[in-house]
């Protein structure tokens, strides 16, 4: 099973030394003997220790609500079985952010996660998502389609679109890896029922040279060039800030 995964990932375009952020659906792969561990082991072997593997460790389901608390060790991520398993591995490091932390393993894991604590927005300039295109990184959409591409939030922040962030800040209590507590004020995402995210539209505007499509076991997979994604989406947002959203019920949709 692991060998099949490795072969499929290599055919898709993943290589030794790659830096790759993965959004995933375990169920889309079909039956995987060994579950998340097998998938992660295959990805590590494919990119090698010279590469860097990243998964979202997002906690926006719980931590953005009272009592506004985030724990490096104990706050579980809400974006699937593979990222949650990856987060708990002893050789994984996690960035510190109350809603959009990222877990990482490999050569640049520490470098890509250590600064996230400085951001006061979900996908700010120190986020691993923002750093990914600067590292020549890739984005793997593994069985989950184009929609859950969180890098698009980073592009929204960079473009300064009017709908993305709350005008106010929330004070969070954050428990660090060593148990130390600190307080930090953050702006949150501001979509709610006002805006419907349509990041699947990236497929319509992203040049083919930045896209590799294939199958990984039973899952449809897409491997994207991160720099190409950011540059393309940023240009589109500058021309039309609302291209990647639709109006929701609080903005007149019925």
C-alpha angles and dihedrals in degrees: 000000000000091000090053090051092049092049092050093047092050092048088052090056107264111142142184111282094023122144106217136176112203130205108188152180114203093194092055090063092062121226110352116188105226094018120221093356092062092049093048093045090052092050092048092050091048096054095029126209088296088068131066125232120201133184130180113257094188121171101182091127094069113004097062089063129072129318083036095213129155128185122195091212105030109033105101120217119243102211105086148300098284096053092044092051091045091052092059098051115115094232094051124098124202130211116234113245129127097228111010109036119155129212121217143185131185142037099335098028096114095039092053097047108034098079099049091092088071095062121097096193129059098257105018132155094287095047117117085235091061092044094050098081090045088057093052088251134169134225117221117201100195111192095323104093125231100296103083093059100136092185084079089069088057090052089049090055092047091048092047095229112186099234106051109080138039115252089228136059131235122212113233131194109221126195111206127214091265093049095257114143125220137169124227135172118228139178114232135214112276107204107107112135091331100078135026114213114232104181088145085081088075087081089064095055107029112101115244092241088072095051135077118182129193149119128281106193102308096337127101106232134194125193113199133192103239096210090050091050094050096045094046096045092045092054091048092049092049089055095041116010091192099049094107097046138057125210113264131211094284090055097052105282115141 
